[in-house]
Structures are given as C-alpha cells and as structure tokens.
Amino acid sequence: MTPCHTEALDNLLADGCTLTHITGYVQPKGEWLSQMRAGQFLCHGIEEKRVTVEIEGDTARVSGRFITDATVYGTRANWRLQMTMDYAREDDTWSVVRSAATTW
C-alpha cells in the first residue's frame, strides 16, 4: 500500500480508531498507519470469501472472511483473516471506529 493509499485510509478511520491484530495487540490508528507508510505492512491483494453488514441507527458492523496476500514485517503470505469493522455515522459520514482481525 502506497502512502497515497494510507492518506485515503486515514480519512476513512475515526481519530480514535484501533486495530486489534491476530496476536491480540490493540494498535492505535496513528501507529498502524505509520508502520504501513514505512512498508512494514504491504497489502498485495484481497480475495473476499464472505461479507455481512448489520446496521442499527448510527452504528454498523461489517464482518467477513478474506484471504489477504500481504507482506508483514518482510514475510509475504496468504493470510486467512476474519475481519470485523465497527462504524459510526456522524451526519452523513461513516467512519471506522474499531477493526479486529482473527484467523479462520
């Protein structure tokens, strides 16, 4: 992912957004984006297997299973990830407030 993509991602993530990694580490948005900009996390492609969306008022949850072709700290692999992203709506804008990944 190039820096221009991380800028777009930065705009989609709420300021207090966190990412919970498969290790259980809860990482703040700024730290995660900084590591992506430094090339420690590179996404080469994603294959969607299943996605569900639940909306209730001004909150939503998107869950899905993906096979993600990514390089993490120099090791490239196909990661089987179960992702859950929680969104909040403010006015007409939806932002990710929390993202969590596990394996499946």
C-alpha positions in Angstrom: 0.0 0.0 0.0 1.5 3.3 -1.0 1.5 6.5 1.1 -1.3 8.0 -1.0 -3.5 5.0 -0.1 -2.7 5.4 3.5 -3.9 9.0 3.3 -7.2 7.8 1.9 -7.4 5.2 4.7 -6.6 7.8 7.3 -9.6 9.8 6.1 -11.9 6.7 6.5 -10.7 5.8 10.0 -12.0 7.8 13.0 -9.3 9.6 15.0 -9.6 7.2 17.9 -9.8 4.1 15.8 -7.9 0.9 16.9 -6.9 -2.2 15.0 -6.7 -5.5 17.0 -4.2 -7.8 15.3 -4.4 -11.6 15.2 -1.9 -11.5 18.1 -4.3 -9.6 20.3 -2.3 -6.4 20.2 -4.6 -3.4 20.1 -2.8 -0.8 17.9 -3.8 2.9 17.6 -4.6 4.3 14.2 -1.5 6.6 14.0 0.9 3.8 14.9 -0.6 1.4 12.4 -0.6 4.0 9.5 3.0 4.9 10.4 4.1 1.3 10.1 2.2 1.0 6.8 3.9 4.1 5.4 7.3 2.6 6.5 6.5 -0.6 4.4 6.1 -2.9 7.4 2.6 -3.9 6.2 2.0 -4.2 2.5 -1.3 -5.4 1.0 -0.9 -7.0 -2.4 -4.5 -8.3 -2.9 -7.6 -9.4 -1.1 -10.0 -12.3 -2.0 -13.4 -11.9 -0.4 -15.0 -15.1 0.8 -18.0 -13.8 2.8 -19.2 -10.4 4.0 -22.1 -9.4 6.2 -23.3 -5.9 7.1 -25.5 -5.1 10.1 -26.8 -1.5 10.5 -28.6 -0.2 13.6 -29.2 3.6 13.7 -25.9 5.4 13.6 -23.7 2.3 14.0 -22.8 -0.6 11.7 -20.7 -3.7 11.7 -19.1 -5.2 8.7 -17.8 -8.8 9.1 -16.1 -11.0 6.6 -13.7 -13.7 5.7 -10.9 -12.8 3.4 -7.7 -14.3 2.0 -5.2 -11.4 2.1 -2.0 -11.5 0.2 0.2 -9.4 2.4 3.8 -8.8 3.4 4.0 -8.3 7.2 7.5 -7.4 8.6 9.1 -8.7 5.5 7.3 -12.0 5.2 4.8 -12.4 2.4 1.9 -14.9 2.8 -1.7 -15.5 2.1 -3.5 -14.7 5.4 -6.9 -16.2 6.1 -8.5 -13.4 8.1 -11.8 -12.9 9.8 -12.3 -9.2 9.9 -14.8 -7.2 11.9 -15.1 -3.4 11.5 -17.3 -1.2 13.6 -18.5 2.0 12.1 -20.2 5.1 13.5 -22.1 7.7 11.4 -21.8 11.4 12.1 -24.1 13.5 9.9 -23.8 11.7 6.5 -20.2 10.3 7.1 -19.4 6.8 8.2 -16.0 6.2 9.9 -14.4 3.0 11.2 -14.0 3.2 14.9 -12.6 -0.3 15.5 -11.2 -3.1 13.4 -10.3 -6.6 14.6 -8.7 -9.5 12.8 -8.5 -13.1 13.7 -7.6 -16.2 11.6 -10.1 -18.8 10.4 
